[in-house]
C-alpha cells in the first residue's frame, strides 16, 4: 500500500503543492506554489538586511573593543595594575596609589589626542578602580571617601544667578574636560552608590553635605558619560536639612539641564516619593519646565521596574533589592497627584485615552 502511495506522489507533484502551502520564513506569508514564494516581494527583506547590517556593525565594534582592551592592558604600567589589585584586597594606601597612577595615565593619553588610548584606559580600568575604592570605603566609611574626593575636587566654576536668563528650550552650558579630574568617573560612581546605601540605612541626615556638593558641578560635565550620568544620584539627598537640594534642582532646571534634572528626580523618587512629587509640582507651578515628557518619562521607567540610568558598575539588585524583586511601592495618593500633574501640564493629550505612566516616552 505504501508503494502505491509513493508512486502517486511522484506522479502528482502539483497536487502536493496545492495541499501543503509554502510559508516565507521572513514574513510568514503563505503561498500555494513554490514559484510564488520565490517570486514574492518580501516586506521583511529590508528589515532583515538592516538587522544583518546592525549585527555586523556591532560585531565590528566588539572586535575593535577587544583589540583596544588587549593593547591597553599590555601598555598599562605595573604600578597601576599592582596598585589596583592591592586596592581590591582592601589596601587603603593602594587606593591612593591606584587613583594617582590612573589619573596620570589618563592625563597622558588625553594629551596625545587621537593618537592616544584615552577611552580605552577609561573603560578597561573603570570597574577595577571602582571595586578597589568601594572596598575600602565600605570598611572605612565616609571620612575616607571624603578625603579622597578632596584630592580630586572638580575646578568647574558656574554662577547659578545666570541660569534664570536662559531661554526656554535652550541648551544648558557645559564646562570643559580640563575642569574635571580624569578619574572623576570612578569617584562619582562610588559616591553615588554610597549615597544610596547611607540614605536607605541611616536616613538623609547621615549623608555628608560635602558629598552632595561634590556631585553638584557634574551637571555641567561636557561629556554624556559616566560622571555626568552618575552625578544624577544627587537626588538621593532630597530633603537634606543642611543642603538646598530642591532649590538647586529648580535652578538647574531653569538653566535648561532637563535630562540631568529628570534623572535626579527619578533617583529622588526612590528616596522619598512624597518629597520628589512635591518638587515636580513646584517645577511646573513655577513654569520652569520646557519639556514635560523629558521630566515625567521617569515615571514610566519606575512603573516598568527600570532603575535610574547609571554607569555599568552599579548593582541595583544589592542597592535596592525590594525594587528589583517587587517593583516600586507607589503610595496611591502620590500616584493620584502625579496623574493630575500629567493632565494639568497638557501631556495627557498626547497619550492614549487609557494612558498609564509607561505610555510617557520621548
C-alpha positions as CSV (number, residue, x, y, z in Angstrom):
1,X,0.0,0.0,0.0
2,X,2.9,2.4,0.8
3,X,4.4,1.7,-2.6
4,X,1.3,2.8,-4.5
5,X,1.0,5.9,-2.3
6,X,4.6,6.8,-3.0
7,X,4.1,6.3,-6.7
8,X,1.0,8.5,-6.7
9,X,3.0,11.3,-5.1
10,X,5.7,11.0,-7.7
11,X,3.2,11.3,-10.5
12,X,1.3,14.3,-8.9
13,X,3.7,17.0,-7.6
14,X,1.2,19.8,-8.4
15,X,-1.4,18.2,-6.0
16,X,1.3,18.0,-3.3
17,X,1.9,21.8,-3.7
18,X,-1.8,22.5,-3.5
19,X,-2.2,20.5,-0.4
20,X,0.8,21.9,1.5
21,X,1.1,25.7,1.5
22,X,4.6,27.2,1.4
23,X,5.4,29.8,4.1
24,X,8.0,32.5,3.9
25,X,10.5,32.2,6.8
26,X,10.8,36.0,7.0
27,X,7.3,37.5,6.7
28,X,5.3,34.3,7.4
29,X,3.1,34.8,4.3
30,X,1.6,31.6,2.9
31,X,1.8,30.7,-0.9
32,X,0.1,27.8,-2.7
33,X,3.1,27.3,-5.0
34,X,6.8,27.3,-4.5
35,X,7.3,29.6,-7.5
36,X,5.1,32.3,-6.0
37,X,7.0,32.0,-2.8
38,X,10.3,32.5,-4.7
39,X,9.0,35.5,-6.7
40,X,7.1,37.4,-4.0
41,X,8.4,40.8,-2.8
42,X,9.1,40.1,0.9
43,X,8.3,43.0,3.2
44,X,10.8,41.6,5.7
45,X,13.7,41.7,3.2
46,X,14.6,45.3,4.0
47,X,14.4,45.0,7.8
48,X,16.3,41.7,7.7
49,X,19.1,43.4,5.7
50,X,19.1,46.2,8.2
51,X,19.3,43.8,11.1
52,X,22.2,42.0,9.5
53,X,24.0,45.3,8.9
54,X,23.4,46.2,12.6
55,X,24.7,42.8,13.8
56,X,27.8,43.2,11.5
57,X,28.5,46.7,12.8
58,X,28.0,45.6,16.4
59,X,30.4,42.7,15.9
60,X,33.0,45.1,14.4
61,X,32.7,47.4,17.4
62,X,33.2,44.4,19.7
63,X,36.2,43.3,17.8
64,X,37.7,46.8,18.0
65,X,37.0,47.0,21.7
66,X,38.7,43.7,22.3
67,X,41.6,44.8,20.2
68,X,41.8,48.1,22.2
69,X,41.5,46.2,25.5
70,X,44.4,43.9,24.7
71,X,46.6,46.9,23.6
72,X,45.7,48.9,26.7
73,X,46.4,46.0,29.1
74,X,49.8,45.5,27.5
75,X,50.6,49.2,27.8
76,X,49.5,49.6,31.4
77,X,52.2,50.1,33.9
78,X,52.9,47.6,36.6
79,X,52.5,50.5,39.1
80,X,48.8,50.9,38.0
81,X,47.9,47.2,37.8
82,X,49.6,46.2,41.1
83,X,48.0,49.1,42.9
84,X,44.6,48.2,41.6
85,X,45.0,44.6,42.6
86,X,46.1,45.6,46.2
87,X,43.2,48.1,46.4
88,X,40.7,45.4,45.6
89,X,42.2,43.5,48.6
90,X,41.4,46.4,50.9
91,X,44.8,48.1,51.0
92,X,44.0,51.8,51.8
93,X,47.3,53.2,50.6
94,X,47.0,51.2,47.4
95,X,43.7,53.1,46.6
96,X,45.6,56.4,46.6
97,X,48.4,54.9,44.5
98,X,46.0,53.4,42.0
99,X,44.0,56.6,41.6
100,X,47.1,58.7,41.2
101,X,48.6,56.3,38.6
102,X,45.2,56.1,36.8
103,X,44.8,59.8,36.7
104,X,48.3,60.3,35.4
105,X,47.9,57.7,32.6
106,X,44.5,59.1,31.5
107,X,46.1,62.6,31.5
108,X,48.9,61.4,29.3
109,X,46.5,59.7,26.9
110,X,44.4,62.8,26.8
111,X,47.4,64.9,25.8
112,X,48.1,62.5,22.9
113,X,44.7,63.3,21.4
114,X,43.6,61.0,18.6
115,X,46.9,59.1,18.9
116,X,46.2,58.1,22.5
117,X,44.1,55.4,24.1
118,X,42.2,57.7,26.5
119,X,38.8,56.0,26.2
120,X,40.4,52.5,26.2
121,X,42.1,53.1,29.5
122,X,39.0,54.9,30.7
123,X,36.9,51.8,30.0
124,X,39.2,48.9,30.8
125,X,40.2,50.0,34.3
126,X,37.0,51.8,35.4
127,X,35.4,48.7,37.1
128,X,38.7,47.7,38.8
129,X,39.2,51.2,40.2
130,X,35.6,51.3,41.4
131,X,35.9,48.0,43.1
132,X,39.1,49.0,44.9
133,X,37.8,52.3,46.1
134,X,34.5,50.9,47.1
135,X,36.1,48.0,49.1
136,X,38.0,50.4,51.3
137,X,35.1,52.9,51.5
138,X,32.8,50.2,52.8
139,X,35.2,49.4,55.6
140,X,36.4,53.0,56.4
141,X,33.2,54.9,55.7
142,X,32.6,58.5,54.6
143,X,35.7,60.0,56.2
144,X,38.0,58.0,53.8
145,X,35.9,58.7,50.8
146,X,35.6,62.4,51.5
147,X,39.4,62.7,51.9
148,X,39.8,61.1,48.5
149,X,37.2,63.4,46.9
150,X,39.0,66.4,48.3
151,X,42.2,65.4,46.4
152,X,40.2,65.2,43.1
153,X,37.7,68.0,43.6
154,X,36.5,69.5,40.3
155,X,37.5,73.0,39.4
156,X,34.3,73.7,37.4
157,X,33.1,77.3,38.0
158,X,29.5,78.4,37.4
159,X,27.1,81.1,38.5
160,X,23.6,79.9,39.5
161,X,22.4,83.5,39.2
162,X,22.8,83.4,35.4
163,X,20.7,80.2,35.0
164,X,17.4,82.0,35.0
165,X,18.5,84.0,32.0
166,X,18.3,81.0,29.7
167,X,15.7,81.0,27.0
168,X,13.1,78.2,27.2
169,X,14.1,75.2,25.1
170,X,17.7,76.4,25.1
171,X,20.7,74.3,26.0
172,X,22.5,74.4,29.3
173,X,26.1,75.5,29.2
174,X,28.7,72.8,29.7
175,X,32.2,73.1,31.2
176,X,35.4,71.7,29.7
177,X,37.0,68.4,30.4
178,X,40.0,70.2,31.9
179,X,37.8,71.3,34.8
180,X,37.3,67.8,36.0
181,X,39.9,65.2,37.1
182,X,40.1,62.3,34.7
183,X,39.3,59.8,37.5
184,X,36.0,61.5,38.2
185,X,34.0,58.7,36.7
186,X,35.4,56.4,39.5
187,X,34.8,58.8,42.3
188,X,31.3,59.9,41.2
189,X,30.2,56.3,40.8
190,X,31.3,55.3,44.3
191,X,30.0,58.5,45.9
192,X,26.6,57.9,44.3
193,X,26.3,54.3,45.5
194,X,27.4,55.4,48.9
195,X,24.6,58.0,49.0
196,X,22.1,55.3,48.2
197,X,23.4,52.9,50.9
198,X,23.6,55.7,53.5
199,X,20.1,57.1,52.8
200,X,18.5,53.6,52.9
201,X,20.3,52.5,56.1
202,X,20.6,55.7,58.2
203,X,18.4,58.4,56.6
204,X,19.1,61.6,54.8
205,X,20.7,63.4,57.7
206,X,23.6,60.8,57.6
207,X,24.6,62.0,54.1
208,X,27.5,64.4,54.4
209,X,26.9,67.8,52.8
210,X,30.4,67.6,51.2
211,X,29.3,64.5,49.2
212,X,26.3,66.4,47.7
213,X,28.4,69.5,47.0
214,X,30.9,67.3,45.2
215,X,28.3,65.8,42.8
216,X,26.7,69.2,42.0
217,X,29.2,70.6,39.5
218,X,28.9,67.5,37.3
219,X,25.6,68.6,35.9
220,X,27.8,70.7,33.7
221,X,30.2,67.9,32.7
222,X,30.9,68.2,29.0
223,X,30.5,64.6,28.0
224,X,27.4,62.5,28.3
225,X,29.5,59.9,30.0
226,X,29.7,58.1,33.4
227,X,30.4,61.1,35.8
228,X,27.6,63.1,34.2
229,X,25.2,60.2,34.4
230,X,26.2,59.0,37.9
231,X,26.1,62.5,39.4
232,X,22.3,62.5,38.9
233,X,22.3,60.3,42.1
234,X,22.4,63.8,43.8
235,X,18.6,63.3,44.0
236,X,19.1,60.8,46.9
237,X,19.8,63.8,49.1
238,X,16.3,65.2,48.7
239,X,15.0,66.7,52.0
240,X,18.5,67.2,53.4
241,X,18.2,69.7,56.3
242,X,21.6,71.3,55.6
243,X,21.8,71.4,51.8
244,X,19.2,73.0,49.5
245,X,18.7,70.2,47.0
246,X,15.2,71.3,46.0
247,X,16.2,74.9,45.3
248,X,19.3,73.8,43.4
249,X,17.3,71.4,41.2
250,X,14.9,74.3,40.4
251,X,17.8,76.5,39.4
252,X,19.4,73.8,37.3
253,X,16.1,73.2,35.5
254,X,15.9,76.9,34.8
255,X,19.3,76.6,33.3
256,X,17.9,74.1,30.8
257,X,19.5,70.9,32.1
258,X,16.3,68.9,31.6
259,X,17.9,65.4,31.2
260,X,20.0,65.8,34.3
261,X,17.1,67.1,36.4
262,X,14.7,64.4,35.2
263,X,17.0,61.6,36.2
264,X,18.0,63.3,39.5
265,X,14.2,63.5,40.3
266,X,13.9,59.8,39.4
267,X,16.6,59.0,41.9
268,X,14.8,61.3,44.4
269,X,11.5,59.4,43.8
270,X,13.2,56.2,45.1
271,X,14.5,58.1,48.2
272,X,11.2,59.9,49.1
273,X,8.3,59.7,46.7
274,X,6.3,62.4,48.5
275,X,9.1,65.0,48.5
276,X,10.0,64.2,44.9
277,X,6.4,64.6,43.8
278,X,6.2,68.0,45.6
279,X,9.4,69.1,43.8
280,X,7.9,68.1,40.4
281,X,4.7,70.1,41.2
282,X,6.8,73.1,42.2
283,X,8.8,73.0,39.0
284,X,5.6,73.0,36.9
285,X,3.9,75.6,39.1
286,X,7.0,77.9,38.7
287,X,6.7,77.4,34.9
288,X,10.3,76.2,34.7
289,X,9.6,73.1,32.6
290,X,10.0,73.4,28.9
291,X,9.6,69.7,28.0
292,X,7.2,67.9,30.3
293,X,7.9,64.5,28.8
294,X,11.6,64.8,29.5
295,X,10.9,65.3,33.2
296,X,8.0,62.9,33.5
297,X,9.2,59.9,31.5
298,X,11.0,58.7,34.6
299,X,7.5,57.7,35.9
300,X,7.3,55.2,33.1
301,X,10.8,53.8,33.9
302,X,9.8,53.4,37.6
303,X,6.5,51.8,36.7
304,X,8.3,49.5,34.3
305,X,10.7,48.4,37.1
306,X,13.7,50.0,35.5
307,X,16.3,51.6,37.9
308,X,17.6,55.1,37.1
309,X,20.3,55.5,34.5
310,X,23.7,54.9,35.9
311,X,27.1,53.6,34.7
312,X,27.7,49.9,34.3
313,X,29.1,49.2,37.8
314,X,26.0,49.9,39.9
315,X,24.4,46.8,41.3
316,X,20.8,47.7,41.8
317,X,20.0,44.2,43.0
318,X,22.1,44.9,46.1
319,X,21.4,48.6,46.4
320,X,17.6,48.2,46.2
321,X,16.7,44.5,46.4
322,X,13.0,45.0,47.1
323,X,12.6,47.3,44.0
324,X,14.4,44.7,41.9
325,X,12.2,41.9,43.1
326,X,8.8,43.5,43.7
327,X,8.8,46.8,41.7
328,X,8.1,50.3,43.1
329,X,5.7,50.6,46.0
330,X,3.6,53.6,45.0
331,X,1.6,55.5,47.6
332,X,-1.8,55.7,46.0
333,X,-2.0,59.4,47.0
334,X,1.3,60.1,45.2
335,X,0.1,58.2,42.1
336,X,-3.0,60.4,42.0
337,X,-1.0,63.6,42.4
338,X,1.3,62.6,39.6
339,X,-1.6,61.7,37.3
340,X,-3.1,65.1,38.0
341,X,0.2,66.7,37.1
342,X,0.3,64.8,33.8
343,X,-3.1,66.1,32.9
344,X,-2.6,69.7,34.1
345,X,0.6,70.1,32.2
346,X,-1.1,69.0,28.9
347,X,0.9,65.9,28.4
348,X,-2.1,63.6,28.8
349,X,-3.5,65.0,25.5
350,X,-0.6,63.3,23.7
351,X,-1.2,59.9,25.4
352,X,-3.8,57.2,24.8
353,X,-7.2,57.6,26.4
354,X,-6.4,54.8,28.9
355,X,-2.8,56.0,29.5
356,X,-0.5,54.7,32.1
357,X,2.8,56.1,33.3
358,X,4.6,53.6,30.9
359,X,3.0,55.5,28.0
360,X,5.1,58.6,28.7
361,X,8.0,58.3,26.4
362,X,10.1,60.8,24.4
